[in-house]
Amino acid sequence: MIVMNEGSKHLLRAINNRLSALSFHIREYYWVDMNKINEIYRYKTEEYSHDATNKFNIYPEQIPSWLVDWIPEKGGYLIGNLQPAHMDFRFFSLGNLWAISSSLTTPTQAEGILSLIEEKWDDLVANMPVKICYPAMEYDEWRIITGSDPKNTPWSYHNGGSWPTLLWQFTLACIKMGRPELARRAIAVAEEKLSADKWPEYYDTRSGRFIGKQSRSYQTWTIAGFLTSKMLLENPELASILTCDEDLELLEGCACCLSKRTRCSRRAAKSDIIG
């Protein structure tokens, strides 16, 4: 949106530097897969130096028991949040899908996210695409963090509910990565129920079997999401309007040169694109 001229070049350079550093941070520190979880499991703690492996002093005991058995051999995802001594390992669909469409992830990471969704189909799609987050907060965690919120009970609404409006964003990511068959599979699941169920806002339960207990009917974004998904599959070239390719200029300004790293997600992304 900024016109490139003599007066704006310093601002544009600052923006690119910031975007490069932010993108590197997300790709490097928010990404988890089987190898990364195993690396965290073996972390040493209380390391305070520029070349520390455990930069955020994450304790291996923070790896939740559900994740140990859930993470597949193939695929990965961007975690929910990262801060000193704490990681939120939940899978959030919206952020991961837009990370693919916007090229926030590398091409390899984007493929990994879709591979994870395919591997964990019964958890993330099941009877209605797409689960907003996984897993739900339950028991004491739900009581403490939500204050026993009656609307966000486990596997309902924003606490692990299934939201049909996410279908078009899933379809968009699949088309970008050349996986339209995954989108067709999800649309077929939704098509069996949405019209008969009066186009509800969201679904409840672990597998999305029930219409949400406070779900409104004939929701515009549910209908629009379904129709957009069908339209994108019929006209996949339209997906380019809503997606972004990797910014090669940002790749040139990689932040790895500041951290003496030997492994660089940006170099890997560049080799994926140019190679």
SULVENCOR-V285286 format. One record per residue. PSI is psi in whole degrees, 0 to 359 (none if undefined). Layout:
PSI + PSI
This chain:
344 + 129 + 131 + 115 + 185 + 323 + 337 + 354 + 324 + 322 + 316 + 321 + 318 + 320 + 314 + 320 + 319 + 316 + 321 + 314 + 319 + 315 + 317 + 316 + 315 + 312 + 325 + 321 + 340 + 345 + 132 + 142 + 188 + 315 + 319 + 319 + 319 + 324 + 315 + 322 + 332 + 10 + 143 + 148 + 171 + 40 + 121 + 89 + 166 + 330 + 22 + 140 + 316 + 75 + 332 + 13 + 51 + 130 + 129 + 331 + 346 + 347 + 116 + 151 + 326 + 327 + 326 + 319 + 341 + 322 + 125 + 165 + 326 + 129 + 171 + 190 + 169 + 126 + 169 + 321 + 157 + 130 + 167 + 127 + 17 + 134 + 135 + 105 + 3 + 152 + 122 + 118 + 314 + 312 + 319 + 321 + 318 + 336 + 325 + 308 + 329 + 359 + 29 + 326 + 164 + 162 + 321 + 319 + 320 + 317 + 323 + 323 + 314 + 325 + 320 + 317 + 319 + 317 + 325 + 37 + 316 + 340 + 322 + 343 + 295 + 243 + 351 + 120 + 146 + 145 + 127 + 324 + 159 + 135 + 177 + 155 + 132 + 167 + 227 + 323 + 316 + 318 + 318 + 313 + 321 + 353 + 34 + 41 + 118 + 340 + 329 + 46 + 161 + 132 + 34 + 149 + 237 + 357 + 62 + 17 + 167 + 125 + 110 + 335 + 341 + 353 + 319 + 329 + 327 + 316 + 317 + 314 + 320 + 317 + 317 + 322 + 10 + 31 + 52 + 336 + 329 + 318 + 318 + 320 + 317 + 319 + 321 + 323 + 312 + 324 + 332 + 336 + 326 + 311 + 314 + 329 + 7 + 38 + 60 + 163 + 315 + 166 + 153 + 175 + 161 + 324 + 6 + 37 + 327 + 145 + 138 + 141 + 334 + 23 + 134 + 153 + 163 + 51 + 128 + 317 + 337 + 313 + 312 + 321 + 319 + 312 + 321 + 320 + 314 + 318 + 318 + 323 + 325 + 331 + 71 + 339 + 339 + 342 + 332 + 339 + 330 + 358 + 163 + 139 + 165 + 135 + 105 + 333 + 323 + 327 + 325 + 331 + 39 + 138 + 352 + 332 + 344 + 348 + 9 + 36 + 146 + 339 + 125 + 121 + 331 + 320 + 322 + 318 + 319 + 321 + 327 + 321 + 310 + 324 + none
